[in-house]
Amino acid sequence: MNQNVINVVFAGLGGQGVLKASDILAEVAFAAGLDVKKSEVHGMSQRGGSVSSDVRYGGKVASPMVPECEADYLVVLDETQVPVNEGRLKEGGCLIAPSMIDISRLQNPKSLNVALLGALSARLEFPRDWWIEVVKSSLPAKLHEMNIAAFDLGVESMK
């Protein structure tokens, strides 16, 4: 596993699953034996306002906050949040946005967060089965099939 610190910023609106997506990545990185730090900014999230969550992982992580202009990955769950957050990406960083996913292929639009995790996973070095295990442990059993399909759609979108 790469021991360099990887910085991932998740951004979206309240109720879109920004925090759930960041929790899943943090758990996958922790399962890999990496040092993981996570922070959240809720704002007016209960009213559909902006929400962001930073996840940093690697050999040794000092702070949970991704420094400005240093995100390796920016995962945005709502297109309106791209211009608000794109300044957080470092030069050459990777933007993963809803426009990359064919939403009509999702069984439920609420699984977009997991589809975008699938897209992110295609760029990271964690095995698929680790992701699926954490997705399953994070969501009720009745949602597993739908979310695994969404995850795989996200992976496919990066090919």
N, C-alpha and C positions, 0 to 999 in steps of 0.2 A: 504494500500500500504506500502511496505517495505520502511522505511526512510533511511536505510543504503545507502551509496554511491556505486553505481554500475558503473564499468568501462568497456566500450566496445571500442575496437579498430577495425576499418574497414581498410582493406588494399587490394590493387589491382593495376591495371594498368590504365593509363589514358583512358577514354572513356568507362569504364566498369560499371559506375554508383556507384562508391564508395561514392561520396559525396551525391548523391541522397538517397542512402540507409541510410547514417548517418543522413541526414535531416529528413527522415521519422521516425527513432527511436526517434530523439530529439523531434519531434512534438508530438509523442504518449506519451512520458514521460511528456512533458509539459502539455498535455491535462489531465494527471492524477494529475496535481497540484504539480508536483515535481519541484525542482530547477534543471535546466539543463544548462550545459556548453558544448560547442563544439569547436573543433579546427581542422584545416586542414593543411596538408603538401602536396603541389602540385608537387614539383620537376619538372621533364620534362614531366608532365602529358599530354600535348598537343601532344607529340610525342610517346605516349605509355609507358612513364616512370612510376616509382612508385608513387602511391598516397596513402595517409593514412588520416584517420579522426578519432579523438577521441571524444567519447560522454561519459559524466559523468552525472549521475543524482541521486537524492536522496533528503533527507530532506534539507541539506545545502551543496552546492558544492563550494569549495574555488577556484579551478583552473580548466581551461578547458583541461589541459594536463594530460593524464594518466601517472602516474609515471612508470618508467621502472620496469618490472617484477610485475606489479600490475593489469593487465587487467583480469577482471573476464571472459570476452568473447573476442575472436579474430575471426572476421569474414573476411575470405580471399576469394577474388573473382578470384584469379588466383593462381594455384598451385605453380608457381615459387616464389610467395611472402610468402609462408609458412616458409621456412627456414630463410628468411630475417626478419620476424616479430615474430616468435614463442617465442623469448626471452622476448617479452613484456607480455606474459601470466604469471600470478602468478601460483604458485604450486597448482594444482587441478583446474586450470582454464579450460574453455571449448573452444576448437578449432572447428570452423564451417567452413568447406572447401568445394570447388566445388565437390570433390570426393564423398561427401555425397548425392549429387543430381544426379538423372538419367537424364542427359542433353537431352537424346533422347526423353524424355517425355515433354520437354518444347516446346511450340508452336513457340517460338523465343528464340534463345540463349541469346539475349540481356536482357531477363527478369531473368537471373540468379541472379542478385542482389536482386530482390524481392523474388525469391525462397529461397535464403539464409536468408533473413529477416524472412521468414516463419519459417525456421529452428530455428532461434534465438528466435522467438516469442514463440515457444514451451517450451523454458526454462525460459521465463519471465512471469510476472504475469498480463500483460495487456490483456484485452479481445480482441478476434479476431475482433469484429466489430469496435473497435477503430483503429486497424491496417488498416482494409479495408477502412475505412473512410479517413484516411490520405493518403493511396496509391491513392485513387481516386482523392483527392484534389491536389495531387502532379503530376499527369500524365494526358495527354489528354484523353478524353472520349473514343477515338478509341482504346486505349491501356488497358482499364479497364479489360475487360473479360480475356485477355491473362495474365495480371499480377495477377489477383485474382487466376487464375488457377495455376500460378507459385508459388504464396504464399502458397496455399493449398498443393502443391506438397512438398514444403519445410517443412511444418508442418508434413506431412505424413512421410517424411524421418527420422524424429526424434522418430518415434514410434517403 
